Amino acid sequence: MMNIKVLVVDDSALIRSLLTEIINSAPDMEVVGAAPDPLVAREMIRNLNPDVLTLDVEMPRMDGLDFLEKLMRLRPMPVLMISTLTEKGSEVTLRALEIGALDFIAKPKIDIQSGMEEYASTIIEKIRAVSTVKFRKPGDAKRSPDSVLPPVAKGIVSTEKIIAVGASTGGTVAIQEFLKNLPPDCPGILIAQHMPESFTHSFAVRLDGLCRITVKEAKSGERILPGHAFIAPGHSHLLLRRSGANYVTELSQAPPVNKHRPSVDVLFRSAAEAAGKNAIGVILTGMGKDGAVGMKEMKEAGAYNFAQDEETCVVFGMPREAIALGGVDEIVPIQNMSQRVLAKLRSMASGTTRI
């Protein structure tokens, strides 16, 4: 089996050296070149034909986003962004994911050398995951026009219905696709997306500006209202709790689950306990198995669950594991997910009474 060929693009000689050492330590991949800027990288891509590109978001001579946009138009390939843990870095990275980058790794703020060495297993794992993607240009997937979205039937909007969403690799774009088609009076939504804490606020703000519903980074003890989505902050688990007749958010600093905090399993388990049959679970693209056990627990508690299909996933790992455990009721392309969830909510509204 041939090694995964990686091209490293970063203006920092230290980062180029560290990434090269980390990637070459894996038995199934090798760095075929390291470029200090996009113009050098352009020639290396032509000559070396890499399988995966790691790209710094802030580059000299040519803006990283401009380079990525040209690359996706002329020679689309798997790109893993190397991002800074800053507000500007998070905003640029989120834009890069919309343009076509598949995932990102955050640079440590201090002690770069030891920090990058700590991230070695994550870097290798993510390169391995994105290298398997059958790449297609953004926008190639068939989309259902907004104009044909089903109307929200009377009875859907109620405080006891809840939607719990989990995602990882590729999830920022998938979550945006799901949320942008939801009406402003849909049930409250809780979201666990694997993401550093410096990114989740920018992610929520970006979604809030693009969607008809209100999207915000979650705080503990907030009442969950219809038409509101709460993104788990990158430093905490997000849980659903009951407070009298209302649902509220709860944040927890408990240890990571499945190596993640926030963890999708933690969110889904809390939805099973607090909402039971009044919950809908949605598991989207992501690497690993986080959320599979929690989704099965939701189903056993009476919830109805959806998984994103393999064709539209960047990485099918998390949906695949949930399906294999028997926790999924429907497998749906991401461009149809909001319509299917709304349809299920209509059927729940017509067949249930308020609790």
N, C-alpha and C positions, 0 to 999 in steps of 0.2 A: 504494500500500500504506500502510495507516495505521500511525502510530508506536506503539511499545509504551508504554503509559501506566504510569508508575511512581509509587508513593507511598512517600516516605521517612519512616520513623518512628524518631526518635532524640532523646534528651533533650539532646544536645550541639549547640548552635547551630553550632559549627565543623564537626562531622561532617555535619550537615544541609546546610550550605553547600558543603562539598567534594564530597559525594555528588551534589548537584544539579548542580554544575559538571561533574563527570565524566560523569554520565549524559546531560546535555544536549549534551555534545560529540559523542555518537554520532548519526549521521544518521537512525537508525531508532528512536529512543526519546526520550522526554521525561518530565521530572518534572512531574506534574500537581498535586502538593501535598507539603508537608513538615510533619509533625506532631511536637510535642515530647513527646507521651505517648500511650498507647493510647486514652484517652477522646476526645481530639481526633481521633485516627486513625479511630475508629469512625464519627464523623460524616462525615469526609472520604471514607471508603470508600463510604458511602451516596450521597454527592453526586457523587463524581468517578468511581466505577466503574473503579478502576485494574486493569491487567492483572497487575501484579507489585507485591508489597510488600517493601520492605527493612525489617527490624525489629531493633532493638537488643535483646540478650538481657536486659539489666538496665535496667529502666524505672521511673520514678516513677509514683505514683498507682495503677498496676495492674501487677502482675508480668507480665513478658513472656510467660512460659509460660502463665499464666492467660488472657491475651489471645489467645495463639495457639490454645489449646484451644477457647475460645469461637468464634474465627474459623473453625476447621476444622469445627466442628459446625454453625454457622449460615450461613456464607458461605465455603466452601472455595475457596481461590485459591492461586496460586504465591507462596511466601514464601521470601525469601533472608535468612538471619540474619546480622547484623553482630555478630561475637563478639569478646570480649577474649582475649588470649593469656595466660590464667591458668588454674590448675587449676579454679577455680570456673566460669570462663567456658566451659571445655571441657565440664565436666559438664552445665551448663545447655544448651549447644548440642547435645550428644548427645541429651539429653532432648527438645529441640525437634525434632530430626530424627525421633525416634520418634513424636512427636505429629502431624507432618505437614509441617514445613518441608522444602524440597527440597534446599537446600544452604546453605553459609555462607561468609562472608568474614571473616578475622581482622583486627581493627584492629592497627596497629603499636603496640608498647609505648611507643616514644619518638618524638619529632619527628613528630607525627601528620600534619601537613600534607604534608611531603615523602613520608612513608610511604604515605599514601592516594593521592598522585599516582603513585607507583610501581605501585600496585595497579590503576590505571585500566583497563588492558586486561583484567585478570582480572574486575573488576567488570562491565564491559560484556559480556564473553563469557558470564559466568554468568547475568546478567539475560536475555540473548538466549536462552540454552539453556532456562532454566526457563519462559520465556514461552510456549514451544511445547508444554509439558506439557498433556495432556488430563487435567485434574485430577479425582481421585476421592478420596473420604474414606478415611482409613486404615482398613484392615480390609475394604474393599469387595471386594478380590480373593478369589476362592474359595481356600480353604486345605484341604489334606488333613489330617485329624486325626492327631495324633501316634500314636494307637492303631493306625493302619493302616500305620505305618512297617514296611518289610520287615526281618526279622531279619538280623543279620550272620552270614553263613554261615562255618563253620569254614574257615580258610585265608586269609581276607581279612587278618587281622591279621598283618603281617609287616614287618620293618624295611626291606625294599627298596621297598615301595610308598610313593608320596609324592603329595600333592595340592598344586598351586600355584594360588593365587587372586589375581586382580587386579580392582580396582574404582576408581571415582572418584565422580562426582556421583551421589548416591543410594546409594552403596555401604555406608554404615554400617548402614542398615536391611537391605539385601540380604544382607550378610555375616552379620548376626545371624540372619536367617531361615534361611540355609544352615547355619550352625554349630549352632544350637540343636537340630536334629533328628539330629545325628550321634552315634553311640554312643561311649562312653568308650574303646573299644578300636579305633577307626578308625585308619587310617594317619596319620602326621604331616602337618601342614598348614603351608604358608608363605603369608603374605598380604601383598600390597603394595596399600595403600589411600592414595590421594593425600590427605594430611592434614598440618597443621603439627606440628612436633615436640612442642609442648606439649599436643597432643590425643591422641597415640597411646597414651600410658600410661593415661590415663583410659578410652580406648576399650577397651583390653585388659582392664582391671580390670572394666569394666562387663560385657563379654562373658563373662568368667570366672565372674561371679556368675549369669549367665543360662543357661549351657550345661552339658551333662553332661561335656564335655571340658575340659581345662585350657587356658586362653588367657592368653598373656603377651606383653609387648613383647619383641622379640628382642634378644639380646645376641650378640656375635660368639663363635664357637667352641662353641656349645651343641649337644649331641647331640640329634638330632631323634627323639623317641620316639613310639610310637603313642599316640593320645588326647591329643596336644598340638598346639596351634596357636600359631604365632609371628607376631606383627604387626610389620611393618617399622617401626622408629622413624622419625619424621618428618624426621630429619636425615640418614638414610643409605639407600643401596640395600641390599636384602636379597638374598643369593645362597645357593643350595644348593651344598654342596661334599661330596665324598667324603673320608672319613678312615678308611682301611682298609676294614672291612666296614660302617662306619656312615656315616650322613649327618650333617653338621653345618651350622650356620648360619655365614654370613660377612657382615659389614657392610662397606660401602665408602663412602668420602667422594668417590668419583669425581664428575665434573661431572654435572649433571642430564641426563637423556635424555628427549627429547620435552618439555622444559621441566620435568620432574619428577624429584625425588629424595625418596622412593623412586620408582623407575620399574618398571612392570609388565613392560616389555620386558626389563629387566635380570634380574628374577627368572625369567621364563619361559625366557630363553636359558640361564641357569645350570641350570635343571631339565632342559632338553634335553641339555646336556652331561653332567650328573652322573647323571641317572636314566633318560633315554631312554624305552624302552618301559614302564618301571615307573612312569611319571608320569601323572597326570591333571591336565589344565589346566581351569580354570574362569574365564571372563571375564564380569564382571558389569557392571551399569549404569555409565555414565561418559561424560564429554565428551571428544572428541578421538579419537586413534588409538593411544594408548599400549597396548602389549600385543599388537597385531595381528601384527607381524613376529615377535615372540618366540613367539607361539602357533603360527605357521606352522612355525617351527624346531622346536618341540616335536613337532608332527605328523610332520614329516620324520624326526625321531629315533625315531618309533614310539609316541609318546604318544597318548592318546585325550583329546579336548578337547570341552568344553561351553561354550555361550554362553547367557546369559539372553535370553529372547525380548523382542521389541519391546513387547508389550502390558504386561509387568510392569516394564520399565525406566523409571526417571525420565528418563534420557537414553540413547538407543540407540547413541550414537556409537561407543564402543569395541567392543561386540559386533558392530555392523554392519561395522566395518572388518576385524575378524578373520574374519568370515564371507566378506566380499568377497575376502580374500586366499586363501581356501581352507583355513584352519587349523582349522576347526570341524567336529566330527563330529555333534554333536547340538545343537539349539536347544530350550531348555527353560524353562518358566515358573519363576520363582524359588521358588514354593511347592512345586514338585516336584523341585528341583535335588538335594537331599540323597538322595532316593529313587533318582533316576537314577544318581547317582555310586555309591551303594552297590550298585546292581544291576550296574553295570559292574565294580566291584571283585570282586563274586562271580564274574563270568564270567572275569576275569583270574586269580582264585585257582584256578578249576577247570581253567584251560587252560595254566597256567605252573608252572614249578618255581622254587624259590629260587635266587638267584645268589650 
